[in-house]
Amino acid sequence: MSWKSTSSPSGKQNTASGYFDLLKRPIEIYVFIDPLCPECWSIEPFLKKLTIEYGRFFTIRPIISGDLASLQQFKSEKREILKKVWDKTGTRTGMCCDGDVWIENPISSPLVTALAVKAAELQGKKAGMRFLRKVQEYVFLDRKDISDEDVLIECAGKSRLDVSEFKKDLHADAAHRALRCDLKLTKEMDVDSTPTMVVFNESEEDAGLKITGLYSYDVYVKVLKEMLQKDPKPAVKPELEDFLHHYRFVANKEISVVYDWTEQQTKKELKKLVLRQKVREVPVKYGTFWQYISS
């Protein structure tokens, strides 16, 4: 496990003490993500659980990282290797990664995808996170080429973005500048692989803690509590239907991690909601996803 200190990003200002700081969440978590990284996709259940149980203490800042070089030169042998890695990760983590995309519909330009995420973020952090999630669903589940502009525009619509604004921002200088900022942060914090989380306490001048790789949930909780210098109790989890209503489309694995259920127990609980016509089952290559049905 890589777990070490790293300096805070340049230009980071300490907030003045006072009443209004009580309203500010003390921890900031930089999550370095490559939209094409199956391990980054596999960290989603833990981020959801951490947000539900301890989200009152932190904010998440996604940073686009990874290798943005063109993949068009990849030969068929390389694509076969990527297919096997994705399939293996999907079976190991429970978060489906359908490697057939590298054979059927290979992604050509990670740079285009990265710029699209930054363009979406220009409509707000939540909009950017919704868009990133949709892009990951499209590539890992639906085997779509997420470097294709038409696919990205479709993702924007499904993420409830202003599509006309997104189309303009996709080719705007602002998206390029935002991506350059992410890549600069990646370099400054000495991040050389994804996923990586760097955790800072806003009220401390000490260096942040960096976790490189994918670990069990208790590791992330331990780091958070260490940075908080206290041992808070996790918040009460929402009712399952409320959770599904909020996230709309989630993996069986995500639900089982959040609610501490076995995969079988999760399916049993979800089948009850299927009978009540609250959700529908969406089978994928590895495992199951569940879609909330709007009334």
C-alpha positions as CSV (number, residue, x, y, z in Angstrom):
1,M,0.0,0.0,0.0
2,S,1.2,3.5,-0.8
3,W,0.2,5.8,2.0
4,K,2.4,8.8,2.4
5,S,2.4,12.5,3.0
6,T,2.2,15.0,0.2
7,S,2.3,18.8,0.1
8,S,-0.9,20.8,-0.3
9,P,-1.5,22.2,-3.8
10,S,0.2,25.5,-4.6
11,G,-1.9,28.6,-4.0
12,K,-4.0,26.8,-1.3
13,Q,-5.2,29.4,1.2
14,N,-5.9,28.7,4.9
15,T,-9.4,30.0,5.8
16,A,-9.7,32.6,8.5
17,S,-11.1,31.2,11.7
18,G,-14.5,32.2,12.8
19,Y,-18.1,31.2,13.0
20,F,-18.6,30.6,9.2
21,D,-15.8,28.0,9.2
22,L,-18.0,25.8,11.3
23,L,-20.2,25.5,8.3
24,K,-17.3,24.5,6.1
25,R,-16.4,20.8,5.9
26,P,-12.9,20.5,7.3
27,I,-11.6,17.7,4.9
28,E,-11.0,18.0,1.2
29,I,-10.4,14.8,-0.8
30,Y,-8.7,15.0,-4.1
31,V,-9.6,11.9,-6.1
32,F,-7.4,11.4,-9.2
33,I,-9.4,9.5,-11.8
34,D,-8.9,8.2,-15.3
35,P,-12.3,7.7,-16.9
36,L,-10.8,4.7,-18.7
37,C,-9.3,3.1,-15.6
38,P,-11.3,0.0,-14.4
39,E,-9.8,0.4,-10.9
40,C,-11.2,4.0,-10.8
41,W,-14.6,2.6,-11.6
42,S,-14.2,0.0,-8.9
43,I,-13.7,2.6,-6.2
44,E,-17.2,3.9,-6.7
45,P,-18.9,1.7,-4.0
46,F,-16.4,3.0,-1.4
47,L,-16.8,6.6,-2.4
48,K,-20.6,6.3,-2.1
49,K,-20.4,4.6,1.3
50,L,-17.9,7.2,2.6
51,T,-20.1,10.0,1.4
52,I,-23.2,8.6,3.1
53,E,-21.5,7.8,6.4
54,Y,-19.0,10.6,6.7
55,G,-19.8,13.1,4.0
56,R,-20.6,15.8,6.5
57,F,-16.9,16.1,7.1
58,F,-15.5,16.3,3.6
59,T,-15.9,17.5,0.1
60,I,-14.6,15.5,-2.9
61,R,-12.7,17.1,-5.8
62,P,-12.3,14.8,-8.8
63,I,-9.1,15.4,-10.7
64,I,-8.8,14.0,-14.2
65,S,-5.5,12.2,-14.5
66,G,-4.0,9.2,-16.4
67,D,-2.4,8.8,-19.8
68,L,-4.1,11.1,-22.4
69,A,-2.1,9.9,-25.4
70,S,-3.9,8.7,-28.5
71,L,-4.8,5.0,-28.5
72,Q,-5.3,4.7,-32.3
73,Q,-1.9,3.1,-32.7
74,F,-2.8,0.2,-30.4
75,K,-2.5,-3.1,-32.2
76,S,-4.9,-6.0,-31.9
77,E,-2.6,-7.8,-29.4
78,K,-2.6,-4.7,-27.1
79,R,-6.4,-4.5,-27.3
80,E,-6.7,-8.2,-26.4
81,I,-4.6,-7.6,-23.3
82,L,-6.8,-4.6,-22.3
83,K,-9.9,-6.7,-22.8
84,K,-8.5,-9.4,-20.5
85,V,-7.5,-6.8,-17.8
86,W,-11.0,-5.2,-17.9
87,D,-12.8,-8.5,-17.7
88,K,-10.6,-9.7,-14.9
89,T,-11.1,-6.5,-12.9
90,G,-14.9,-6.8,-13.4
91,T,-15.1,-10.3,-12.0
92,R,-12.7,-9.5,-9.1
93,T,-14.3,-6.2,-8.0
94,G,-18.0,-6.8,-8.8
95,M,-18.1,-3.6,-10.8
96,C,-18.7,-4.7,-14.4
97,C,-15.9,-3.7,-16.9
98,D,-16.9,-5.2,-20.3
99,G,-13.5,-5.6,-22.1
100,D,-15.3,-6.4,-25.4
101,V,-15.3,-2.6,-26.0
102,W,-11.6,-2.9,-27.0
103,I,-12.5,-5.4,-29.7
104,E,-15.8,-4.1,-30.9
105,N,-15.6,-0.3,-30.4
106,P,-12.2,0.7,-29.2
107,I,-11.7,4.2,-27.6
108,S,-9.3,6.3,-29.7
109,S,-8.7,9.5,-27.8
110,P,-8.7,9.7,-23.9
111,L,-7.9,13.4,-24.3
112,V,-11.3,14.1,-25.9
113,T,-13.0,12.3,-23.0
114,A,-11.0,14.2,-20.4
115,L,-11.8,17.6,-22.1
116,A,-15.5,16.6,-22.1
117,V,-15.5,16.0,-18.3
118,K,-13.9,19.4,-17.8
119,A,-16.5,21.0,-20.1
120,A,-19.3,19.4,-18.1
121,E,-17.7,20.7,-14.8
122,L,-18.1,24.2,-16.2
123,Q,-21.8,23.7,-15.4
124,G,-20.9,23.0,-11.7
125,K,-19.1,20.3,-9.8
126,K,-22.2,18.1,-9.4
127,A,-22.9,18.3,-13.1
128,G,-19.4,17.3,-13.8
129,M,-19.6,14.3,-11.4
130,R,-22.9,13.2,-12.9
131,F,-21.4,13.4,-16.4
132,L,-18.3,11.5,-15.4
133,R,-20.4,8.7,-13.9
134,K,-22.5,8.5,-17.1
135,V,-19.4,8.3,-19.3
136,Q,-18.1,5.5,-17.1
137,E,-21.4,3.6,-17.4
138,Y,-21.3,4.1,-21.2
139,V,-17.8,2.6,-21.6
140,F,-17.7,-0.1,-18.9
141,L,-21.3,-1.4,-19.3
142,D,-22.5,-0.4,-22.8
143,R,-19.2,-0.7,-24.7
144,K,-19.5,2.8,-26.2
145,D,-16.6,4.8,-27.6
146,I,-16.5,7.7,-25.1
147,S,-14.1,9.6,-27.3
148,D,-16.8,9.9,-30.0
149,E,-18.4,13.4,-29.8
150,D,-21.9,12.2,-30.5
151,V,-21.7,9.7,-27.6
152,L,-20.4,12.4,-25.3
153,I,-23.3,14.7,-26.2
154,E,-25.7,11.9,-25.5
155,C,-24.0,11.5,-22.1
156,A,-24.5,15.2,-21.4
157,G,-28.2,14.9,-22.1
158,K,-28.6,11.8,-19.9
159,S,-26.7,13.7,-17.2
160,R,-29.2,16.6,-17.2
161,L,-26.6,19.1,-18.5
162,D,-27.4,22.1,-20.7
163,V,-26.5,20.3,-24.0
164,S,-26.1,23.4,-26.1
165,E,-23.7,24.9,-23.5
166,F,-21.8,21.6,-23.3
167,K,-21.4,21.6,-27.1
168,K,-19.8,25.0,-27.0
169,D,-17.7,24.3,-23.9
170,L,-16.4,21.1,-25.5
171,H,-14.2,23.1,-27.8
172,A,-13.6,26.1,-25.5
173,D,-10.3,27.3,-24.0
174,A,-11.9,27.1,-20.5
175,A,-12.0,23.3,-20.7
176,H,-8.4,23.1,-21.9
177,R,-7.3,25.4,-19.1
178,A,-9.2,23.3,-16.5
179,L,-7.6,20.1,-17.8
180,R,-4.1,21.7,-17.7
181,C,-4.8,22.6,-14.1
182,D,-5.7,19.0,-13.3
183,L,-2.6,17.7,-14.9
184,K,-0.5,20.3,-13.0
185,L,-2.0,19.1,-9.7
186,T,-1.3,15.6,-10.7
187,K,2.4,16.5,-11.2
188,E,2.6,18.6,-8.0
189,M,1.2,15.9,-5.8
190,D,3.4,13.3,-7.4
191,V,0.5,11.1,-8.6
192,D,1.7,8.5,-11.0
193,S,-1.2,6.1,-11.1
194,T,-5.0,6.0,-10.7
195,P,-7.0,5.8,-8.6
196,T,-5.2,8.0,-6.0
197,M,-6.8,9.9,-3.2
198,V,-5.1,12.7,-1.4
199,V,-6.7,13.8,1.8
200,F,-6.2,17.3,3.3
201,N,-7.4,18.9,6.5
202,E,-8.2,22.5,5.7
203,S,-7.5,23.7,9.3
204,E,-4.0,22.1,9.4
205,E,-0.9,23.2,7.6
206,D,0.5,19.7,7.7
207,A,0.8,17.7,4.5
208,G,-2.0,15.6,3.2
209,L,-2.2,11.8,3.2
210,K,-2.0,10.0,-0.2
211,I,-3.5,6.6,-0.8
212,T,-2.6,5.0,-4.2
213,G,-4.6,2.1,-5.4
214,L,-7.8,0.3,-4.5
215,Y,-8.2,-0.9,-0.9
216,S,-10.9,-2.1,1.5
217,Y,-13.4,0.4,2.8
218,D,-11.9,0.4,6.4
219,V,-8.6,1.9,5.0
220,Y,-10.4,5.0,3.7
221,V,-12.3,5.4,7.0
222,K,-9.0,5.1,8.9
223,V,-7.3,7.8,6.8
224,L,-10.3,10.1,7.2
225,K,-10.4,9.7,11.0
226,E,-6.7,10.2,11.2
227,M,-7.0,13.5,9.3
228,L,-10.0,14.6,11.5
229,Q,-8.1,13.6,14.6
230,K,-11.3,12.2,16.1
231,D,-13.5,9.1,15.8
232,P,-17.0,10.1,14.7
233,K,-19.8,7.6,14.3
234,P,-21.1,7.0,10.8
235,A,-24.3,8.6,9.9
236,V,-27.5,6.6,9.6
237,K,-27.9,5.1,6.2
238,P,-30.9,6.2,4.1
239,E,-33.7,3.8,3.3
240,L,-32.9,1.7,0.3
241,E,-35.6,3.3,-1.9
242,D,-34.3,6.8,-1.0
243,F,-30.8,5.7,-1.9
244,L,-31.9,4.4,-5.3
245,H,-34.1,7.5,-5.9
246,H,-31.0,9.7,-5.3
247,Y,-28.5,7.7,-7.4
248,R,-30.9,6.4,-10.1
249,F,-28.7,3.7,-11.5
250,V,-26.4,1.6,-9.3
251,A,-24.6,-1.7,-9.2
252,N,-25.6,-4.6,-7.0
253,K,-22.0,-4.3,-5.7
254,E,-22.5,-0.6,-4.7
255,I,-25.6,-1.4,-2.7
256,S,-24.1,-4.4,-1.0
257,V,-21.0,-2.3,0.1
258,V,-23.1,0.6,1.3
259,Y,-25.5,-1.5,3.3
260,D,-23.1,-4.2,4.4
261,W,-25.1,-6.9,2.7
262,T,-24.0,-10.0,0.8
263,E,-24.5,-9.8,-2.9
264,Q,-27.3,-12.4,-2.5
265,Q,-29.0,-10.5,0.3
266,T,-28.9,-7.3,-1.9
267,K,-30.6,-9.1,-4.8
268,K,-33.3,-10.4,-2.4
269,E,-34.0,-6.8,-1.1
270,L,-34.0,-5.4,-4.7
271,K,-36.4,-8.1,-5.9
272,K,-39.0,-6.7,-3.4
273,L,-38.7,-3.3,-5.0
274,V,-39.0,-4.9,-8.5
275,L,-42.3,-6.4,-7.4
276,R,-43.4,-3.0,-6.2
277,Q,-42.3,-1.6,-9.6
278,K,-39.9,0.8,-8.0
279,V,-36.8,-0.5,-9.8
280,R,-35.9,-2.7,-12.7
281,E,-33.0,-5.1,-13.0
282,V,-30.4,-4.4,-15.7
283,P,-28.2,-7.4,-16.4
284,V,-24.7,-6.7,-17.6
285,K,-21.7,-8.9,-18.5
286,Y,-20.5,-9.2,-14.9
287,G,-23.2,-8.8,-12.2
288,T,-26.3,-6.7,-12.1
289,F,-27.3,-3.1,-12.1
290,W,-30.6,-1.6,-10.8
291,Q,-32.4,1.4,-12.3
292,Y,-34.9,3.4,-10.3
293,I,-38.2,3.9,-12.0
294,S,-39.5,7.4,-11.8
295,S,-43.2,7.6,-10.8
